[in-house]
Amino acid sequence: MITSPVADLLIRIKNAYRANRKVVTTPQSKFNTAITEMLKKHGFINDFEVKDGQLEIKLAYDRSAPKLTGLRLISTPGRRIYENALHLPWGQNSRSLIIVSTSKGLMSQREAVKAHLGGEIIAEIY
Protein backbone atom coordinates (compact mmCIF):
# COMPACT_ATOMS: atom_id res chain seq x y z
CA MET A 1 0.00 0.00 0.00
CA ILE A 2 1.29 3.44 -0.95
CA THR A 3 1.11 5.87 1.95
CA SER A 4 1.97 8.96 -0.10
CA PRO A 5 1.12 8.99 -3.82
CA VAL A 6 3.01 12.27 -4.28
CA ALA A 7 6.19 10.84 -2.77
CA ASP A 8 5.77 7.73 -4.92
CA LEU A 9 5.49 9.86 -8.08
CA LEU A 10 8.53 12.00 -7.30
CA ILE A 11 10.70 9.06 -6.19
CA ARG A 12 9.80 7.12 -9.35
CA ILE A 13 10.89 10.07 -11.48
CA LYS A 14 14.14 10.51 -9.51
CA ASN A 15 14.95 6.79 -9.71
CA ALA A 16 14.19 6.71 -13.46
CA TYR A 17 16.65 9.57 -13.98
CA ARG A 18 19.30 7.71 -11.99
CA ALA A 19 18.73 4.59 -14.10
CA ASN A 20 18.97 6.66 -17.35
CA ARG A 21 15.45 5.80 -18.43
CA LYS A 22 13.66 7.84 -21.08
CA VAL A 23 10.09 7.16 -19.89
CA VAL A 24 8.50 6.37 -16.53
CA THR A 25 4.88 5.36 -15.80
CA THR A 26 3.00 6.05 -12.59
CA PRO A 27 -0.64 5.94 -11.44
CA GLN A 28 -2.67 8.94 -12.58
CA SER A 29 -4.60 11.29 -10.27
CA LYS A 30 -5.52 14.97 -10.46
CA PHE A 31 -2.79 15.86 -7.96
CA ASN A 32 -0.13 13.80 -9.78
CA THR A 33 -1.17 15.39 -13.07
CA ALA A 34 -0.87 18.88 -11.55
CA ILE A 35 2.62 18.07 -10.24
CA THR A 36 3.76 16.72 -13.63
CA GLU A 37 2.36 19.85 -15.33
CA MET A 38 4.46 21.96 -12.95
CA LEU A 39 7.56 19.82 -13.61
CA LYS A 40 7.03 20.26 -17.36
CA LYS A 41 6.51 24.03 -16.97
CA HIS A 42 9.81 24.36 -15.09
CA GLY A 43 11.76 22.10 -17.49
CA PHE A 44 12.35 19.06 -15.26
CA ILE A 45 10.52 16.74 -17.70
CA ASN A 46 9.89 16.93 -21.46
CA ASP A 47 6.27 15.87 -21.69
CA PHE A 48 3.64 13.55 -20.26
CA GLU A 49 0.41 11.90 -21.36
CA VAL A 50 -2.37 9.90 -19.75
CA LYS A 51 -2.84 6.32 -21.03
CA ASP A 52 -5.29 3.88 -19.42
CA GLY A 53 -5.21 5.54 -16.00
CA GLN A 54 -1.42 5.80 -16.03
CA LEU A 55 0.79 8.85 -16.44
CA GLU A 56 3.54 8.26 -19.00
CA ILE A 57 6.27 10.80 -18.30
CA LYS A 58 9.04 11.53 -20.81
CA LEU A 59 12.19 12.58 -18.98
CA ALA A 60 14.48 15.48 -19.98
CA TYR A 61 18.24 15.25 -20.23
CA ASP A 62 20.76 18.03 -20.83
CA ARG A 63 23.76 16.60 -22.70
CA SER A 64 23.14 13.19 -21.14
CA ALA A 65 22.95 14.74 -17.64
CA PRO A 66 19.54 14.53 -15.94
CA LYS A 67 17.60 17.76 -15.43
CA LEU A 68 16.46 16.55 -11.99
CA THR A 69 19.44 15.84 -9.76
CA GLY A 70 17.94 15.98 -6.28
CA LEU A 71 14.71 15.77 -4.36
CA ARG A 72 13.70 16.56 -0.80
CA LEU A 73 10.22 15.60 0.41
CA ILE A 74 9.14 18.19 2.98
CA SER A 75 5.57 17.22 3.95
CA THR A 76 4.87 13.59 4.78
CA PRO A 77 1.62 11.85 5.71
CA GLY A 78 2.61 11.96 9.39
CA ARG A 79 4.03 15.48 9.38
CA ARG A 80 2.47 18.21 7.27
CA ILE A 81 4.43 21.45 6.99
CA TYR A 82 2.43 24.67 6.44
CA GLU A 83 3.87 28.17 6.06
CA ASN A 84 2.51 31.58 5.18
CA ALA A 85 3.83 33.50 2.16
CA LEU A 86 6.44 35.39 4.20
CA HIS A 87 8.05 32.25 5.60
CA LEU A 88 8.18 29.98 2.54
CA PRO A 89 11.69 28.52 2.20
CA TRP A 90 14.06 29.28 -0.65
CA GLY A 91 15.69 26.46 -2.56
CA GLN A 92 19.22 25.11 -2.47
CA ASN A 93 20.07 26.91 -5.70
CA SER A 94 18.47 29.34 -8.15
CA ARG A 95 17.07 26.47 -10.25
CA SER A 96 15.27 24.80 -7.35
CA LEU A 97 11.53 24.29 -7.52
CA ILE A 98 9.59 24.25 -4.26
CA ILE A 99 6.05 22.95 -4.74
CA VAL A 100 3.41 24.58 -2.52
CA SER A 101 -0.22 23.48 -2.30
CA THR A 102 -2.26 26.66 -1.82
CA SER A 103 -5.96 27.47 -1.75
CA LYS A 104 -5.62 28.44 -5.44
CA GLY A 105 -3.98 25.12 -6.41
CA LEU A 106 -0.39 23.98 -6.79
CA MET A 107 2.17 26.72 -7.24
CA SER A 108 5.89 27.16 -7.15
CA GLN A 109 7.33 29.00 -4.17
CA ARG A 110 7.99 32.10 -6.29
CA GLU A 111 4.40 32.17 -7.62
CA ALA A 112 2.99 31.74 -4.10
CA VAL A 113 5.09 34.62 -2.73
CA LYS A 114 3.98 36.91 -5.59
CA ALA A 115 0.33 35.98 -4.94
CA HIS A 116 0.81 36.40 -1.14
CA LEU A 117 -0.43 32.84 -0.55
CA GLY A 118 0.89 30.29 1.90
CA GLY A 119 0.07 26.61 2.13
CA GLU A 120 1.47 23.12 2.52
CA ILE A 121 5.05 22.74 1.32
CA ILE A 122 5.13 19.50 -0.68
CA ALA A 123 8.71 19.06 -1.91
CA GLU A 124 11.88 20.71 -3.19
CA ILE A 125 13.23 19.62 -6.55
CA TYR A 126 16.65 20.66 -7.82
N, C-alpha and C positions, 0 to 999 in steps of 0.2 A: 504494500500500500504506500502510495506517495503522500507524504505529509505536507509538502509544499510544491505545488505544480510550477510556481515561478522559479524556485530554486532548481527544480528538475530541468526546466527549459534552459536556463542560463548555464548550468553545469554541462548539459549535453552539447551546447554550442561550444563552450570552452574546450571540452574533451575532443570534439570533432576537429577543432583547430589544431590541437596538440597532436592528433593522429594524422594530420594533413589530408583530411577528407574535403571533398568539394561540396557535398550535400549532407544535411542531417534532417531526420524526420522526428517529430515530437507530437504528442496529442494536441489538438486544437481546442482553444476556448477563446472567449472574447478578450480576456486579460492577456493571454499568451499572444494573441494576434496584435493587440495594442503594443505590447513590448517589442515584438518583431518589427512593427511599423516604425517605432522609435529607433531601433537599431539600424534599420535601413536608412532612415532620415539622417542619422549621424554617421553613416558610412561604415558601420561595423559588419554589415552583411550586404551582399549584392542585391538579392531579391528573395521573395518567398511566395508560395502559393498554397492554397488549401485543396487537398485531394482526399476524398473519402474520410473526412473527420481528422485528418492528419495535416500538420503544417510541414511543408517541404521547404527547407531553408537553404539557399545557395550562399555559401560562405565567400568572403572577400579576402584576397591576398594582395599584398603590395610587394612585388618583386620576390615572390615565394615566401615572404614573411607574413604571418597572420596579422590582420588588422586588430583583432582582440588579443591582447597579451595577458591581461589579468582581470580578476573578478573578485569582488568582495561583497558578500551578502550581508546586508545590514539588519533588516527586519527578518525575524524567523517566526514560525508559528507560536513559539513559546515566549517570544520577546519582541513585541512591536515597538518600533522607534518612531515617535512623532515629533516634529519640530515646526515652529512657525517660520515665516519667510525670512526673518532676520537672523535666525540661527541655523539655517540649512548649511551643511558642510560643503567645503570646496574639495575638489578632487585632488588626486596625487600629482597630476600634471594638467597642462592646459587642454589636453585632448580628452580628459576624463569625462564620462557621462554618468551623472547621478540621477537615477530614476526616482521620481517622487509621485505618489498617488495622492492627488488633490481632489477637492470637491468638483472641479471642472474636468477631471480625467487625469490620465498619466501625462506628466510633463518632465522635462529635464530640469535640473536645479536652476539653471539660468532663466528658463521660461517662468518657473514658479516665483523666483525673486522679482522679475519684472512685473508679474501679475499680482504681487504682494499676497501670494497664497502659500500656506504651509500644508503639511500633510505627512503621510507615512513615507519614510525613506526606505525604498525597496532594496536597491543595490547600487554599487559603484562599478563601472566598467571602464577599463583603460587598456 
